[in-house]
Amino acid sequence: MAVPKGKQSKRRTNNRFAQYKASAPQLMECPHCHKQKVAHKVCGNCGYYDGKEVVAQEENKS
C-alpha cells in the first residue's frame, strides 16, 4: 500500500476542503414570471416549479 513521503501542509489540506466554494449557484430565468432563480428550485417570486404552482404566494394587501 502506498504511504505519503511527507506531511501535507495545512494550506494544502484546507485548499482541498474549500473546493466546494469555487462556483456560484447556477441562475436561470423563471418561465412563469421571468425573474432570475436558482436552477432546480422553486421560484421564490411566484412559487412555480416545472410549470406547476408548488407554493401558494400571498397577495400584497397594500
C-alpha positions in Angstrom: 0.0 0.0 0.0 1.3 3.5 -0.8 2.5 5.7 2.0 2.9 9.5 1.7 6.6 10.6 1.7 6.0 13.7 3.7 3.5 15.6 5.8 0.8 17.5 3.9 0.7 21.2 4.9 -2.3 22.9 6.5 -2.6 25.1 3.4 -2.8 22.1 1.1 -5.3 20.4 3.3 -7.5 23.4 3.7 -7.5 24.1 0.0 -8.8 20.6 -0.7 -11.7 21.2 1.8 -12.5 24.6 0.3 -13.1 23.4 -3.3 -16.9 23.2 -2.9 -17.0 27.1 -2.6 -15.4 27.5 -6.0 -18.5 28.1 -8.1 -21.5 30.3 -7.9 -25.0 28.8 -8.0 -26.5 28.4 -11.4 -29.1 31.0 -12.2 -31.8 30.7 -14.8 -34.9 32.7 -15.8 -38.2 31.5 -14.4 -40.5 30.6 -17.3 -43.6 31.9 -15.4 -42.5 35.3 -14.0 -39.2 35.8 -16.0 -37.2 36.6 -12.8 -33.8 35.1 -12.0 -34.0 31.9 -9.8 -31.6 29.1 -8.8 -31.8 26.1 -11.1 -33.8 23.1 -10.0 -35.5 25.1 -7.1 -39.0 26.6 -6.6 -39.1 30.2 -7.8 -39.2 32.5 -4.7 -41.1 35.2 -6.5 -44.1 33.2 -8.0 -43.8 29.8 -6.3 -43.8 27.8 -9.6 -41.6 24.8 -10.4 -41.8 22.9 -13.7 -44.9 24.7 -14.9 -46.9 23.9 -11.7 -47.7 26.1 -8.7 -45.9 24.4 -5.8 -46.1 27.1 -3.1 -49.1 29.4 -2.9 -48.0 33.1 -2.7 -49.9 35.6 -0.6 -51.0 38.8 -2.4 -49.8 42.1 -1.0 -52.7 43.9 0.7 -51.1 47.4 0.4 
